Amino acid sequence: MNFVGRTAIITGSSRGIGRSIAEKLAQLGAFVVINGRNNETVDEVVALIRENGGKACGVVGSVSNKQTADLLVNSALDHTGRIDLLVNNAGTIADRLSYKMTLEEFNEVIDIHVKGTFLCTKAAVNIMRHQEEGGMIINMTSLAGMEGTVGQLNYSAAKAALNGMTWTLAKELKKYNIQVNGVSPAAVTDMTRPYIEKAKQHGGTLSDYWKIGTVDDVSNFIVKLVAYRNLERSGEIYAVNGSKIGRYLKPKYEEIQDIEEFLL
């Protein structure tokens, strides 16, 4: 796999899955735009990539701000003149039971995941759709957006929104040769580690639910997804847990013939 001459923007790439994706793409020759909300961590990743012979620049700021989204795109254009890949990976959590959750906690999660994805996608698409080669967008989603998770009303709502955005964008952008996919990762990260430690403390041994893969497992899959780009697979949402790869199917409609019998 060779990504020389290609440019990727990875939001939330100063740590975890985003960082792993950025490092792998850079190793394969891509120019990567690193993003995070902390100057030191962003600078650290950029420096490491350059030390290893890769090409990168950094943009510090929250993707919930339009200025950050515009700067991500403009930084890519200033360095390479193009955008081949956008990975909407930036995320946050503010867990609390729904009836105890504050408006601030709800808005914070929605703003980063949903508003941030919208702003970055719109900015990138306005460049990609004028490129002959089009481009690719990957939205990082979650099982929470498919099934819901207790204590994560905000996060579950945000990820469900990203699923809907993925399906809609795939339909809208296919004519511009832009592929859009979702990836639902299960991996040990700063966000999941507290839950794993808590599960260990309460149960002694981890249930199968918490036997999850690494950030490198996720980034390896994403690199392959980008390398074997296929517009016919646009709109599909994949699950990655270690070596296990799956695909979520869209909800299906089932007609109810006798509503009274059904409800009884």
Summary of the structure (lengths in Angstrom):
residues: 264
radius of gyration: 18.9
end to end distance: 56.8
largest distance: 68.0
contacts: 878
relative contact order: 0.12
helix: 49%
strand: 19%
